[in-house]
Amino acid sequence: MSRERTPEREERIRNVLAHRRKDLTLVMDNIWDPHNVSAILRSCDAFGVLRVHLHYTTEPWPDLGKKSSASAKKWIDRVRHQDAASLVDQLHGQGFRILRTGFSDTARPLWDFDLFGPTAVILGNEHRGVSPELCALVPDELFIPMRGMVQSFNVSVAAALILYEAMRQRRERGLLDEPSLAPEEMERLAADWLTR
């Protein structure tokens, strides 16, 4: 059921779309907990991510439910993938640099990476990490430095921290003031969002 089209709602939608970034995305790799997926989508909405990619080969597709019209899943485009090579090829074809999270000997701290250009970050499964097939295709690995006894953040917290760092870097260089969407993309998306 579509919402009422009011000038206030249209203005809010256009303002949000003016800050959406199509040059920053996350890949959720077999993340099994739907609550984590929902929390990641909420962070994506908050930080202005337009689209995410979901790579599901071993876990069931997450059931995100239909709890409320305020749910972040309404406002984030989701692209489903079942093949690692085609996912990586698609992202490279769109100009994305691809990074993955992990803890191998070659992983570098998040702040070592320049997240200014088009960037996709793969978030691994809560227990197994990033799929071996994606690891083989994406050599650049990042981790979030921690000072406590626990080795890693919850995957949804890690997603928020990564997005924050990307936005911080972009803000420092003035990129957040430049629109990411072309005028025709803005109009198409505004028309679509007004029906959600």
C-alpha positions in Angstrom: 0.0 0.0 0.0 1.5 3.4 -1.0 1.7 6.3 1.4 0.0 9.6 0.9 1.9 11.9 -1.4 2.3 15.2 0.5 4.7 18.1 -0.3 6.5 17.4 3.0 7.0 13.7 2.2 8.2 14.4 -1.3 10.7 17.0 0.1 12.0 14.6 2.6 12.5 11.9 0.0 14.3 14.2 -2.4 16.5 15.5 0.5 17.5 11.9 1.4 18.1 10.9 -2.2 20.3 14.0 -2.7 22.7 12.4 -0.1 22.5 8.8 -1.3 25.9 7.4 -2.5 26.0 4.9 -5.3 29.8 4.7 -5.0 29.9 3.0 -1.7 28.3 -0.5 -1.1 28.5 -3.5 1.2 28.4 -7.2 0.2 26.8 -9.4 2.8 28.3 -12.8 2.4 26.1 -15.6 3.8 25.2 -13.6 6.9 22.8 -16.0 8.6 21.1 -13.8 11.3 18.3 -11.7 9.8 18.6 -9.3 12.8 22.2 -8.6 11.7 21.1 -8.1 8.1 18.4 -5.7 9.2 20.8 -3.8 11.4 23.3 -3.5 8.5 20.5 -2.2 6.3 19.7 0.4 8.9 23.3 1.6 9.0 23.4 1.7 5.2 20.3 3.9 5.3 21.8 6.2 8.0 25.0 6.6 6.1 23.4 7.1 2.7 24.3 3.9 0.9 22.0 3.4 -2.1 22.5 -0.3 -2.8 23.9 -3.5 -1.1 24.7 -6.9 -2.5 23.8 -10.2 -0.9 25.9 -13.2 -1.7 24.1 -16.3 -0.5 25.4 -19.8 -1.3 25.4 -21.7 2.0 22.9 -19.9 4.2 19.1 -19.4 3.5 18.0 -16.1 2.1 17.4 -13.9 5.1 13.7 -13.4 6.1 13.6 -9.7 6.9 9.9 -9.7 7.8 7.4 -6.9 7.2 7.3 -5.2 10.6 6.9 -1.5 9.9 6.8 1.0 7.1 9.9 2.6 8.8 12.0 -0.5 8.1 15.3 0.3 6.4 14.9 -2.5 3.9 12.4 -0.3 2.1 15.0 2.3 1.3 18.0 0.2 0.4 18.2 -1.6 -3.0 19.3 -5.2 -2.6 20.9 -7.2 -5.3 21.1 -11.0 -4.9 24.1 -13.1 -6.0 24.8 -16.8 -6.0 28.1 -16.8 -7.9 31.3 -15.2 -6.5 33.0 -14.6 -9.8 30.0 -12.9 -11.4 29.6 -10.7 -8.3 33.2 -9.6 -8.4 33.1 -9.1 -12.1 30.0 -7.0 -11.8 31.4 -4.8 -9.1 34.7 -4.3 -11.0 32.8 -3.5 -14.1 31.0 -0.7 -12.2 34.4 0.7 -11.1 34.4 -0.5 -7.5 37.5 -1.4 -5.6 36.6 -4.5 -3.5 37.9 -5.1 0.0 36.9 -7.9 2.4 37.0 -8.2 6.2 39.1 -10.8 7.9 42.0 -11.6 10.3 44.7 -13.2 8.1 48.3 -12.3 8.4 47.9 -10.0 5.4 44.9 -8.1 6.8 45.5 -4.3 7.3 43.8 -1.9 9.7 40.7 -0.2 8.3 42.3 3.2 8.5 45.1 2.1 6.2 42.7 2.0 3.3 41.7 4.9 1.1 37.9 4.6 1.0 37.5 7.8 -1.1 36.9 6.2 -4.5 34.1 3.7 -5.4 34.4 1.0 -2.7 32.7 -2.3 -2.0 33.4 -4.0 1.3 32.5 -7.7 1.8 31.3 -8.6 5.3 31.7 -12.3 6.1 29.5 -14.9 7.8 29.4 -14.5 11.6 31.1 -17.8 12.2 33.1 -18.7 9.1 34.1 -15.3 7.8 34.2 -14.5 4.1 33.6 -17.4 1.7 36.8 -19.1 0.3 35.6 -18.4 -3.2 35.4 -14.7 -2.5 38.7 -14.7 -0.6 40.4 -16.1 -3.7 39.1 -13.3 -5.8 39.5 -10.4 -3.4 43.1 -10.1 -2.0 42.7 -6.8 0.0 41.6 -7.6 3.5 40.8 -5.2 6.3 40.2 -5.5 10.1 39.0 -3.1 12.7 41.7 -2.6 15.4 40.5 -3.5 18.9 42.1 -3.2 22.3 40.0 -5.7 24.3 40.0 -9.5 24.8 37.3 -10.1 22.2 38.7 -10.5 18.6 35.9 -9.0 16.6 32.8 -6.8 16.6 29.4 -8.1 15.8 29.0 -8.0 12.0 26.4 -5.2 12.1 28.6 -3.1 14.3 31.6 -3.7 12.0 29.4 -2.6 9.1 28.6 0.7 10.8 32.2 1.4 11.7 33.4 0.8 8.2 30.7 3.0 6.7 31.5 5.7 9.3 35.2 5.6 8.3 34.3 5.8 4.6 32.0 8.8 5.2 34.6 10.5 7.4 37.2 10.2 4.6 34.8 11.5 2.0 33.7 14.4 4.2 37.3 15.4 4.7 37.7 15.7 0.9 34.4 17.5 0.3 32.8 14.6 -1.6 29.7 14.5 0.5 28.6 17.8 -0.9 28.7 16.5 -4.5 25.5 14.6 -5.6 26.1 11.0 -6.5 22.9 10.5 -8.5 22.4 12.1 -11.9 19.2 14.2 -12.2 17.4 11.5 -14.2 18.3 8.9 -11.6 17.1 11.2 -8.9 13.7 11.6 -10.7 13.3 7.9 -11.3 14.1 7.0 -7.7 11.9 9.8 -6.3 8.9 8.5 -8.2 9.6 5.0 -7.0 10.1 6.0 -3.4 6.9 8.0 -3.3 5.0 4.7 -3.9 6.8 2.9 -1.0 
